[in-house]
Amino acid sequence: RIFYERHGRTEQYRAWAARIKEERRVFLLKMGVEEEILDQVHYRLAL
């Protein structure tokens, strides 16, 4: 993140991070992790 900020590419980093988080969520849903658990994990990651 710091690298991107220093090079004026913060938006690129945010887009990448959002994509990775969504991919992780989809993967975990396929593995049977409950939606309620994912919602709690996502909330903590957003802080």
PyMOL Python script that loads the backbone (N, CA, C, O; Angstrom):
from pymol import cmd

cmd.read_pdbstr("""\
ATOM      1  N   ARG A   1       0.823  -1.186   0.000  1.00  0.00           N
ATOM      2  CA  ARG A   1       0.000   0.000   0.000  1.00  0.00           C
ATOM      3  C   ARG A   1       0.867   1.250   0.000  1.00  0.00           C
ATOM      4  O   ARG A   1       0.602   2.194  -0.744  1.00  0.00           O
ATOM      5  N   ILE A   2       1.879   1.258   0.814  1.00  0.00           N
ATOM      6  CA  ILE A   2       2.738   2.440   0.922  1.00  0.00           C
ATOM      7  C   ILE A   2       3.408   2.750  -0.412  1.00  0.00           C
ATOM      8  O   ILE A   2       3.501   3.912  -0.808  1.00  0.00           O
ATOM      9  N   PHE A   3       3.874   1.717  -1.103  1.00  0.00           N
ATOM     10  CA  PHE A   3       4.495   1.915  -2.413  1.00  0.00           C
ATOM     11  C   PHE A   3       3.537   2.637  -3.353  1.00  0.00           C
ATOM     12  O   PHE A   3       3.914   3.603  -4.016  1.00  0.00           O
ATOM     13  N   TYR A   4       2.299   2.161  -3.404  1.00  0.00           N
ATOM     14  CA  TYR A   4       1.310   2.765  -4.296  1.00  0.00           C
ATOM     15  C   TYR A   4       1.038   4.218  -3.914  1.00  0.00           C
ATOM     16  O   TYR A   4       0.932   5.084  -4.782  1.00  0.00           O
ATOM     17  N   GLU A   5       0.928   4.478  -2.622  1.00  0.00           N
ATOM     18  CA  GLU A   5       0.683   5.847  -2.169  1.00  0.00           C
ATOM     19  C   GLU A   5       1.831   6.771  -2.560  1.00  0.00           C
ATOM     20  O   GLU A   5       1.603   7.893  -3.013  1.00  0.00           O
ATOM     21  N   ARG A   6       3.053   6.305  -2.388  1.00  0.00           N
ATOM     22  CA  ARG A   6       4.226   7.127  -2.708  1.00  0.00           C
ATOM     23  C   ARG A   6       4.330   7.439  -4.196  1.00  0.00           C
ATOM     24  O   ARG A   6       4.916   8.449  -4.587  1.00  0.00           O
ATOM     25  N   HIS A   7       3.764   6.578  -5.011  1.00  0.00           N
ATOM     26  CA  HIS A   7       3.847   6.759  -6.455  1.00  0.00           C
ATOM     27  C   HIS A   7       2.548   7.282  -7.071  1.00  0.00           C
ATOM     28  O   HIS A   7       2.357   7.223  -8.286  1.00  0.00           O
ATOM     29  N   GLY A   8       1.657   7.795  -6.214  1.00  0.00           N
ATOM     30  CA  GLY A   8       0.419   8.391  -6.698  1.00  0.00           C
ATOM     31  C   GLY A   8      -0.536   7.393  -7.331  1.00  0.00           C
ATOM     32  O   GLY A   8      -1.306   7.741  -8.226  1.00  0.00           O
ATOM     33  N   ARG A   9      -0.483   6.154  -6.865  1.00  0.00           N
ATOM     34  CA  ARG A   9      -1.304   5.095  -7.455  1.00  0.00           C
ATOM     35  C   ARG A   9      -2.261   4.492  -6.427  1.00  0.00           C
ATOM     36  O   ARG A   9      -2.558   3.298  -6.465  1.00  0.00           O
ATOM     37  N   THR A  10      -2.733   5.324  -5.518  1.00  0.00           N
ATOM     38  CA  THR A  10      -3.602   4.849  -4.449  1.00  0.00           C
ATOM     39  C   THR A  10      -4.870   4.208  -4.997  1.00  0.00           C
ATOM     40  O   THR A  10      -5.302   3.169  -4.498  1.00  0.00           O
ATOM     41  N   GLU A  11      -5.467   4.808  -6.011  1.00  0.00           N
ATOM     42  CA  GLU A  11      -6.709   4.256  -6.574  1.00  0.00           C
ATOM     43  C   GLU A  11      -6.467   2.877  -7.182  1.00  0.00           C
ATOM     44  O   GLU A  11      -7.318   1.995  -7.074  1.00  0.00           O
ATOM     45  N   GLN A  12      -5.336   2.690  -7.807  1.00  0.00           N
ATOM     46  CA  GLN A  12      -4.995   1.379  -8.373  1.00  0.00           C
ATOM     47  C   GLN A  12      -4.905   0.334  -7.256  1.00  0.00           C
ATOM     48  O   GLN A  12      -5.388  -0.788  -7.407  1.00  0.00           O
ATOM     49  N   TYR A  13      -4.291   0.708  -6.148  1.00  0.00           N
ATOM     50  CA  TYR A  13      -4.187  -0.206  -5.011  1.00  0.00           C
ATOM     51  C   TYR A  13      -5.572  -0.546  -4.456  1.00  0.00           C
ATOM     52  O   TYR A  13      -5.868  -1.708  -4.179  1.00  0.00           O
ATOM     53  N   ARG A  14      -6.407   0.465  -4.297  1.00  0.00           N
ATOM     54  CA  ARG A  14      -7.755   0.231  -3.753  1.00  0.00           C
ATOM     55  C   ARG A  14      -8.556  -0.711  -4.642  1.00  0.00           C
ATOM     56  O   ARG A  14      -9.264  -1.586  -4.142  1.00  0.00           O
ATOM     57  N   ALA A  15      -8.450  -0.539  -5.949  1.00  0.00           N
ATOM     58  CA  ALA A  15      -9.159  -1.416  -6.883  1.00  0.00           C
ATOM     59  C   ALA A  15      -8.647  -2.846  -6.763  1.00  0.00           C
ATOM     60  O   ALA A  15      -9.431  -3.794  -6.746  1.00  0.00           O
ATOM     61  N   TRP A  16      -7.328  -2.994  -6.680  1.00  0.00           N
ATOM     62  CA  TRP A  16      -6.727  -4.319  -6.537  1.00  0.00           C
ATOM     63  C   TRP A  16      -7.186  -4.977  -5.232  1.00  0.00           C
ATOM     64  O   TRP A  16      -7.576  -6.144  -5.227  1.00  0.00           O
ATOM     65  N   ALA A  17      -7.140  -4.225  -4.129  1.00  0.00           N
ATOM     66  CA  ALA A  17      -7.526  -4.769  -2.829  1.00  0.00           C
ATOM     67  C   ALA A  17      -8.997  -5.192  -2.824  1.00  0.00           C
ATOM     68  O   ALA A  17      -9.338  -6.238  -2.272  1.00  0.00           O
ATOM     69  N   ALA A  18      -9.862  -4.392  -3.430  1.00  0.00           N
ATOM     70  CA  ALA A  18     -11.291  -4.731  -3.497  1.00  0.00           C
ATOM     71  C   ALA A  18     -11.498  -6.011  -4.299  1.00  0.00           C
ATOM     72  O   ALA A  18     -12.304  -6.862  -3.923  1.00  0.00           O
ATOM     73  N   ARG A  19     -10.771  -6.145  -5.403  1.00  0.00           N
ATOM     74  CA  ARG A  19     -10.888  -7.348  -6.232  1.00  0.00           C
ATOM     75  C   ARG A  19     -10.429  -8.587  -5.466  1.00  0.00           C
ATOM     76  O   ARG A  19     -11.087  -9.627  -5.511  1.00  0.00           O
ATOM     77  N   ILE A  20      -9.316  -8.477  -4.773  1.00  0.00           N
ATOM     78  CA  ILE A  20      -8.794  -9.611  -4.010  1.00  0.00           C
ATOM     79  C   ILE A  20      -9.761 -10.007  -2.887  1.00  0.00           C
ATOM     80  O   ILE A  20      -9.990 -11.195  -2.659  1.00  0.00           O
ATOM     81  N   LYS A  21     -10.321  -9.029  -2.196  1.00  0.00           N
ATOM     82  CA  LYS A  21     -11.277  -9.326  -1.126  1.00  0.00           C
ATOM     83  C   LYS A  21     -12.503 -10.048  -1.664  1.00  0.00           C
ATOM     84  O   LYS A  21     -12.998 -10.987  -1.041  1.00  0.00           O
ATOM     85  N   GLU A  22     -12.995  -9.609  -2.824  1.00  0.00           N
ATOM     86  CA  GLU A  22     -14.166 -10.260  -3.416  1.00  0.00           C
ATOM     87  C   GLU A  22     -13.831 -11.677  -3.863  1.00  0.00           C
ATOM     88  O   GLU A  22     -14.629 -12.594  -3.670  1.00  0.00           O
ATOM     89  N   GLU A  23     -12.659 -11.860  -4.457  1.00  0.00           N
ATOM     90  CA  GLU A  23     -12.243 -13.203  -4.873  1.00  0.00           C
ATOM     91  C   GLU A  23     -12.128 -14.130  -3.665  1.00  0.00           C
ATOM     92  O   GLU A  23     -12.515 -15.296  -3.732  1.00  0.00           O
ATOM     93  N   ARG A  24     -11.597 -13.611  -2.568  1.00  0.00           N
ATOM     94  CA  ARG A  24     -11.473 -14.403  -1.339  1.00  0.00           C
ATOM     95  C   ARG A  24     -12.854 -14.789  -0.827  1.00  0.00           C
ATOM     96  O   ARG A  24     -13.070 -15.928  -0.411  1.00  0.00           O
ATOM     97  N   ARG A  25     -13.782 -13.847  -0.857  1.00  0.00           N
ATOM     98  CA  ARG A  25     -15.145 -14.107  -0.385  1.00  0.00           C
ATOM     99  C   ARG A  25     -15.813 -15.209  -1.212  1.00  0.00           C
ATOM    100  O   ARG A  25     -16.430 -16.118  -0.658  1.00  0.00           O
ATOM    101  N   VAL A  26     -15.689 -15.124  -2.526  1.00  0.00           N
ATOM    102  CA  VAL A  26     -16.273 -16.132  -3.413  1.00  0.00           C
ATOM    103  C   VAL A  26     -15.662 -17.503  -3.131  1.00  0.00           C
ATOM    104  O   VAL A  26     -16.376 -18.503  -3.058  1.00  0.00           O
ATOM    105  N   PHE A  27     -14.347 -17.547  -2.975  1.00  0.00           N
ATOM    106  CA  PHE A  27     -13.658 -18.805  -2.687  1.00  0.00           C
ATOM    107  C   PHE A  27     -14.160 -19.410  -1.376  1.00  0.00           C
ATOM    108  O   PHE A  27     -14.466 -20.601  -1.313  1.00  0.00           O
ATOM    109  N   LEU A  28     -14.243 -18.592  -0.341  1.00  0.00           N
ATOM    110  CA  LEU A  28     -14.677 -19.101   0.959  1.00  0.00           C
ATOM    111  C   LEU A  28     -16.126 -19.568   0.933  1.00  0.00           C
ATOM    112  O   LEU A  28     -16.471 -20.544   1.600  1.00  0.00           O
ATOM    113  N   LEU A  29     -16.976 -18.888   0.177  1.00  0.00           N
ATOM    114  CA  LEU A  29     -18.360 -19.352   0.026  1.00  0.00           C
ATOM    115  C   LEU A  29     -18.396 -20.722  -0.638  1.00  0.00           C
ATOM    116  O   LEU A  29     -19.178 -21.586  -0.239  1.00  0.00           O
ATOM    117  N   LYS A  30     -17.560 -20.924  -1.641  1.00  0.00           N
ATOM    118  CA  LYS A  30     -17.494 -22.230  -2.313  1.00  0.00           C
ATOM    119  C   LYS A  30     -17.008 -23.318  -1.363  1.00  0.00           C
ATOM    120  O   LYS A  30     -17.362 -24.487  -1.520  1.00  0.00           O
ATOM    121  N   MET A  31     -16.199 -22.935  -0.379  1.00  0.00           N
ATOM    122  CA  MET A  31     -15.669 -23.895   0.587  1.00  0.00           C
ATOM    123  C   MET A  31     -16.647 -24.150   1.734  1.00  0.00           C
ATOM    124  O   MET A  31     -16.365 -24.950   2.627  1.00  0.00           O
ATOM    125  N   GLY A  32     -17.800 -23.468   1.710  1.00  0.00           N
ATOM    126  CA  GLY A  32     -18.837 -23.721   2.698  1.00  0.00           C
ATOM    127  C   GLY A  32     -18.817 -22.817   3.920  1.00  0.00           C
ATOM    128  O   GLY A  32     -19.534 -23.077   4.886  1.00  0.00           O
ATOM    129  N   VAL A  33     -18.022 -21.773   3.898  1.00  0.00           N
ATOM    130  CA  VAL A  33     -18.006 -20.837   5.024  1.00  0.00           C
ATOM    131  C   VAL A  33     -19.317 -20.049   5.006  1.00  0.00           C
ATOM    132  O   VAL A  33     -19.747 -19.565   3.959  1.00  0.00           O
ATOM    133  N   GLU A  34     -19.931 -19.930   6.152  1.00  0.00           N
ATOM    134  CA  GLU A  34     -21.231 -19.262   6.235  1.00  0.00           C
ATOM    135  C   GLU A  34     -21.118 -17.768   5.958  1.00  0.00           C
ATOM    136  O   GLU A  34     -20.128 -17.121   6.300  1.00  0.00           O
ATOM    137  N   GLU A  35     -22.150 -17.249   5.336  1.00  0.00           N
ATOM    138  CA  GLU A  35     -22.224 -15.829   4.979  1.00  0.00           C
ATOM    139  C   GLU A  35     -22.044 -14.933   6.209  1.00  0.00           C
ATOM    140  O   GLU A  35     -21.372 -13.905   6.139  1.00  0.00           O
ATOM    141  N   GLU A  36     -22.639 -15.324   7.317  1.00  0.00           N
ATOM    142  CA  GLU A  36     -22.541 -14.535   8.549  1.00  0.00           C
ATOM    143  C   GLU A  36     -21.082 -14.389   9.000  1.00  0.00           C
ATOM    144  O   GLU A  36     -20.670 -13.314   9.436  1.00  0.00           O
ATOM    145  N   ILE A  37     -20.325 -15.445   8.895  1.00  0.00           N
ATOM    146  CA  ILE A  37     -18.907 -15.391   9.269  1.00  0.00           C
ATOM    147  C   ILE A  37     -18.152 -14.476   8.321  1.00  0.00           C
ATOM    148  O   ILE A  37     -17.333 -13.669   8.760  1.00  0.00           O
ATOM    149  N   LEU A  38     -18.415 -14.590   7.044  1.00  0.00           N
ATOM    150  CA  LEU A  38     -17.740 -13.736   6.066  1.00  0.00           C
ATOM    151  C   LEU A  38     -18.058 -12.268   6.297  1.00  0.00           C
ATOM    152  O   LEU A  38     -17.188 -11.410   6.142  1.00  0.00           O
ATOM    153  N   ASP A  39     -19.286 -11.979   6.662  1.00  0.00           N
ATOM    154  CA  ASP A  39     -19.659 -10.591   6.940  1.00  0.00           C
ATOM    155  C   ASP A  39     -18.849 -10.036   8.110  1.00  0.00           C
ATOM    156  O   ASP A  39     -18.423  -8.882   8.071  1.00  0.00           O
ATOM    157  N   GLN A  40     -18.635 -10.834   9.135  1.00  0.00           N
ATOM    158  CA  GLN A  40     -17.859 -10.396  10.298  1.00  0.00           C
ATOM    159  C   GLN A  40     -16.389 -10.210   9.940  1.00  0.00           C
ATOM    160  O   GLN A  40     -15.767  -9.241  10.375  1.00  0.00           O
ATOM    161  N   VAL A  41     -15.836 -11.110   9.167  1.00  0.00           N
ATOM    162  CA  VAL A  41     -14.437 -11.006   8.749  1.00  0.00           C
ATOM    163  C   VAL A  41     -14.259  -9.783   7.867  1.00  0.00           C
ATOM    164  O   VAL A  41     -13.290  -9.041   8.029  1.00  0.00           O
ATOM    165  N   HIS A  42     -15.171  -9.563   6.943  1.00  0.00           N
ATOM    166  CA  HIS A  42     -15.085  -8.411   6.040  1.00  0.00           C
ATOM    167  C   HIS A  42     -15.126  -7.116   6.838  1.00  0.00           C
ATOM    168  O   HIS A  42     -14.388  -6.177   6.541  1.00  0.00           O
ATOM    169  N   TYR A  43     -15.977  -7.064   7.837  1.00  0.00           N
ATOM    170  CA  TYR A  43     -16.084  -5.861   8.666  1.00  0.00           C
ATOM    171  C   TYR A  43     -14.742  -5.574   9.347  1.00  0.00           C
ATOM    172  O   TYR A  43     -14.284  -4.431   9.365  1.00  0.00           O
ATOM    173  N   ARG A  44     -14.128  -6.593   9.895  1.00  0.00           N
ATOM    174  CA  ARG A  44     -12.846  -6.404  10.586  1.00  0.00           C
ATOM    175  C   ARG A  44     -11.752  -5.994   9.615  1.00  0.00           C
ATOM    176  O   ARG A  44     -10.898  -5.181   9.971  1.00  0.00           O
ATOM    177  N   LEU A  45     -11.751  -6.525   8.409  1.00  0.00           N
ATOM    178  CA  LEU A  45     -10.740  -6.164   7.419  1.00  0.00           C
ATOM    179  C   LEU A  45     -10.901  -4.721   6.970  1.00  0.00           C
ATOM    180  O   LEU A  45      -9.926  -4.065   6.603  1.00  0.00           O
ATOM    181  N   ALA A  46     -12.129  -4.230   7.000  1.00  0.00           N
ATOM    182  CA  ALA A  46     -12.384  -2.868   6.529  1.00  0.00           C
ATOM    183  C   ALA A  46     -11.929  -1.814   7.533  1.00  0.00           C
ATOM    184  O   ALA A  46     -11.763  -0.651   7.167  1.00  0.00           O
ATOM    185  N   LEU A  47     -11.727  -2.195   8.782  1.00  0.00           N
ATOM    186  CA  LEU A  47     -11.339  -1.223   9.816  1.00  0.00           C
ATOM    187  C   LEU A  47      -9.941  -0.728   9.666  1.00  0.00           C
ATOM    188  O   LEU A  47      -9.487   0.091  10.466  1.00  0.00           O
TER     189      LEU A  47
END
""", "prot")
cmd.dss("prot")
cmd.show_as("cartoon", "prot")
cmd.util.cbc("prot")
cmd.orient("prot")
